[in-house]
Amino acid sequence: MPGKYELKKTASGQYMFNLKAANHQVILTSEQYRAKDSAFVGIAAVRKNSPLDERYHRKVASDGQHYFVLWAANNKVIGKSELYKTKAAMENGVASVKKNGPTAPIDNQIPPPRS
């Protein structure tokens, strides 16, 4: 089973997505968007930028755990990873986003409006 983007509506009424690997683990979480269409633009940005290593900013949290941030060409954050205990585990996360990001299908989990 391939990875997928899960598009959701948050409790605050905004939209966001998670990119999940084939093992169902979240490998990238988006920023929140006011409009559903903007979330789709965010997914398109991940698809475009995820293969490019220079778009990943690798970081260390204050507790010593590792994470990465995926940036677009316009220097805006597209998404962030979870925290990893080791740098090697973080690099595996980057590799998974590179693999799944460009082609993963979208699982739209937003219910249609009531009529």
N, C-alpha and C positions, 0 to 999 in steps of 0.2 A: 504494500500500500504506500503510495507516495505521500509526501507532506501536503499540508493545505493551509490556506489562510482561513481563519475563523473570524468573520465580521460580526460584531455585536453592538448592541446599544447599551450604554452604561446606565446605572441607576440615576445619574444626573441628567440623562437625556442626550448625552453626546454619543459619538460613535468611535469605535476603536477596532483594531484587529490584532490577533496573535498569529504568528507564523508557527506552525507546529511541524515537527519532523515526523517521519513515518512511524516512529514509536510513540507518537501522541504527546511528546514533551514540547512545551513551549520553548522556542529558540529565539524569538524576537517579539517584543510587544511594542505596538505603535504608540504614538502620542494620541491624545483625544482630539476629535474633530467635532465641530458644531454641525456640520452637514454630512449626510451619508455619502454624497458624491465626493466630498473631500477625502473621505476614508478610501474610496476607490482610487483616487489620485495618489494617495499614500501607498497603496498596494502596487500601483504602477511604478512608483518611485523605487520601491524595494526591488521589483523585478528588474529595473534598469540598473540600479546601483549595486545590488548584492554580489554580482560577479567580480567587482572591482576592489581589490585588496586595499587600495588607498582610501576607500570610503569608510573603512573600519577604524575607529579610534579605540585602542585598547587601553583600559584604565584599571586602577587598583583602588578599591573602596577603603575607607578609613579603618576597617577591620581586617584589611589585608586580603580580602577576597578579590577576585578578578571579574571583570565584565567588559563588554564592548558596546559601543554606540555606532549605529550606522547613520552616516550623513549623506545628504544629497549634494549634487554639484553646486547648489546655491548656498551651501553651508548651513542648511537647516537639518535638524535631527529628524530622522525618519522613524527610528525605533531603537530600543535598548534590549540588551540580553538580561537574563537572570544573573545572579551571582554564582561564581564558580570558586571552588576551594583551591584549584591549581591553575596555573597559566596554561598548562597542557589541556586541561578540560575546557577552558575558555576557547582555545584554538580549535578544539573539536567542534564547539558551538559555532564559531565563525565558518568552519568548513561546511557545516550542516546548512547554514543560511545561504552560503554560496551555492550549494547543491540544490536546495529546495526552492530558494527565493525566485529564480527566474521563471519557473514553470508551474509552481503549485497552483491547483485550482482554488477557487473561492467557495467556501461554505458559508452562505449568507444565513446567519442565524437570527436575523431581524424579522419578526412576524409582519405580515402585510397589514396595512392600515385597515381598521374596521370600517365597514360601509354602513 
